């Protein structure tokens, strides 16, 4: 019995040491912009988050519900230094030149960078999870993303035109194009050989003849419509009225992260429902 008790005691103490070591690997972290917020909120332990940005609970923040109740800070160096974090997570150039300032002070910073496709998102999840001491959690997010993307590929392909109220669309080479492709949509702008983000070619819209329009940021908050917006053009409005529209969740598209795959699946399911409705109408 004494031997068994000693073994149990040693095992218990080893468990405490392992748990303590794991906790020590998780840095106390702050995030400086809403995209950094998503990664910190989705990968770090809540008690390891010293603060998130002032945009963490905005409407365009996908994980806004998880941000509620956490301290918020501006991306000013003084506010960050007051918290003395172990790690500062930033989007591209968040806080301007503050990143170099933090480094001069010996504070560790981590920059998310850009993603042009889901392979980039996967790499970003893995790198960020490692920096946060949450490698396993990162792999779980990646596995979920892959699963959702596989499900999103199931259905008839449709020709789609992506639109924002400000008249922005995308050709090939962007994460939004990768989103469309993953969800089973053929990008009509990319079919014309166009790449990157461009203004909608209003004079050519009548030639696009997409099966469906993917509309994002039409909530009036994240992309206000002014008098010069392309969405006020008669061609634009007519196409929106005569072509089936799938409304996309702007918050799910505002930052290149794993939850874009959830939105891709939702868009695919909406497209499948549209196809079913059209088939029933024809029969």
N, C-alpha and C positions, 0 to 999 in steps of 0.2 A: 504493500500500500504506500509506504514511504517513497519507494522508487517511482511508482506511478504518479504520486503527488508532485514529486520533484520534476518529473518529465512534463507534467501539465503546467507547472509553474514556469519552467523554461520556455515552453511553447507560448504561453501567455505573454511573457516578457518579450519574446522575439516578435510577436504580433504587435506589441506596443511600439517596439523599435521601428518595425517596418512602417507602421502607420505614421509614426512621428517623422520618419525620413520622407515619406510621401508628402506629408504636410509641408515639410521644409522645402520640398522641390517646387511647391506651388507659390509663386511670388504674389506679393500684395500689389495689385494692379490698378491703374486708372486708364480710361479710354478718352480720347480727345475729340472724336467726331462720331456721327451716327453709324457709320460703317464699322469703325472700330468697336463701337458699342455692341453691335450685333455679334461680333466674334467673341468679345469678352463675356457678354451675357449668355451666349450659347455654349461656351467652352469652359469658362472658369467657375469655380465654386463661388457661390454668392458671398460667403464670408471672406473671400479673398479679394473682392472688388471694393477698393477704397472709394472710388467715385466713377461716375459715367459723365458723358457730356450733357450739356443743357438741352440737346436735341434727342436724347435717348428715349423720351416718352412722347415725342411728337408723332403726328399721324403717319408720317412717312417712315417711321422706325418700326420694323417688322416685329421686334421683340419688345415693344413698348410696355406691354403689361408686366414683363419681368423687370423692367427698369423702375417701376413705381416703388417708392420707398427707399431707393438708394440715393446716397448723396450725389449731387450734381456739381460740376465745376466748369468754368469757362476754360478756353485753351490758352489762358495767360500763364506765363511761367511762374509768377508769384503764387497763383492759386495751386498750381501743381506742386511746387516746392514745399508749400505748407503741409502737404499730405505725406511727403517723403516716401513715395512709392518705390517698390523694387523694380517695377516695369511700367513703362509708358507705351501704350498701344495707340498708333496713329494711322489714319488713312494717308493717302499720298499728300505730303506737304501740309498736313493739318497743323495749324498753329504757326504757319509761315516758317520763319527762320528759327523758331523756338527749338526745333529738334537739335540743331547744332549747339545751341546754348545748353540744353540738357546734357548733351554728351560731354561738353566741356566741364560741366559740374559733376561728371561721373555717374549720371543717372542713365540707366539702360533704357533704350528706346527700341520699339519694334514697329516697322512700317509695313502695312499690308500690301501695298502695290496694286497693280491693275490685273484684271483677268480678261482675256479675249475668248475664253472657252471654258468648258467644264473641267478640262484637264488642269487648267490654271487654278480654278476654284479648288479643286481637290488638293493641289500642291499648297495653296494658301491655307486651307484648313489644317493640313498636316503640319506645316511650319508654325502656325500660330498655336496650335494645340501643344506642340513641343515646347514652345516658348513659355506657355502658361503652366507647364508641368502636367498636362492632361492629354497625353498621347493616346490613351485608350479611348477617351471621349471623342477625340478627333477622328479616330478610325471608325467609331460608331456613326458619326455624322456622315462620313464618306460612304459607308455601307448603305445608309438610309438614302443618300442622294443617288447612288447608283441604282438602287431598287426602284425609286420613284421614276428615274429617267427610263429604265427598262419598261416600266408600265406605261409611261407616256408615249412610247413608240408604237403602242398597239392600237391600230386604227387606220382608216383610209387617209392618205395624204391629201391635203388641201392646199391650194395656192392662197397665200395670205399677204396682206399689206399691213405693216405696223404703222400706227399713227399716234401722235400726241397732239394735244390741243394747240400747241404752238407751231404745228406743222412740221415736226421733226420725224424722220424715219431712218431706217438703217439698211445699208447694203451688207455685203459679206465682211467678215473679219472682226465682228463685234460680239460681245457676250450675248446681246439680244438676238443676233442672228443665230448664234449657237442654241439659244433658248427655243427659237422658232423651229429650227431643224430637229432638235431633240423631241419636241412636242408633235412632230409629224406635219409641219407646215413647210411648204416651199416658198421662200421669200421672193416675191415678184420683183423687188428692187434689185436683189442680188442676181436674178435671172438676166437683168440688163447689163451685168458686168460692173455694177456700182459697188463701191466698198466704203466702209466707215459710216459715220453719221452725216446725213445730208438733209436739206430741206425737201419737203415733198414737192415733186415736179408737177405742180398743179395743171400745167398745160398738157401733161401726159396721163393724168389720172383716168380719163375715160378709156385709155388704151390698156390700162392694167387689168381690168376685169378680174379681180381676185374673187375667190370663192367666199372668203371671209375677211373681215377687218379685225385686227387685234388692237384694241384701243386701251391706252394706258395714260394715267395722270389726268383724267378728265374729272377729277373730283373738285376742281376749282381752287384747291388750296396749294398743292405742290407746283402747279403750273398755271398761274392765272392767265386768263384769256383777255388780251387787250384788243384795241380796235384794229391793229395791224396783223392780228393772228391769222394764219392760213385757215384756221377752222371756221372763220367767218366767210370764207369764199364760197360762192354758190356751188362750185364743182365739188368741193370738199363736203359740204352739207348734203348735197344730193347723193353722193356715194354712201355717206353714213346712213341715209334714209332707205336706200335701195339694196344695200349689201348687208348680209347677216353680220352682226357685231358681237365679238366676245370681249367683255370688259375685263381687263387684267387688274390685279391688285397692285397698285403702284408701290406699296411698301415692300412687296415681295421682289420687286425689280430694282429698288433703289440701291441695293448693295449686292455685289456678286458673292453669294453664299449658298449654303446647302439648301435653303428654303426656296430657292428659285426652282428646284426640281419639283417641289410640292406644287408650285404654281404652274409648272409645265404640265403636270399630270391633270390639274384642274382644268387647264385650257384644252387639253386633249379630250377630256370627258365632255366638256361643253361642245366641242367640235363634233364628237360622236353623236351627241344628242341632236345637233343641228342636222347632221346627215340622216339620222333616223326620221326626223320630222319631214325632211324633204322627200325621202323615199315613200313615206306614208301619204304625203300630199300628192305624189305622182301616181300612186297605185289606186 
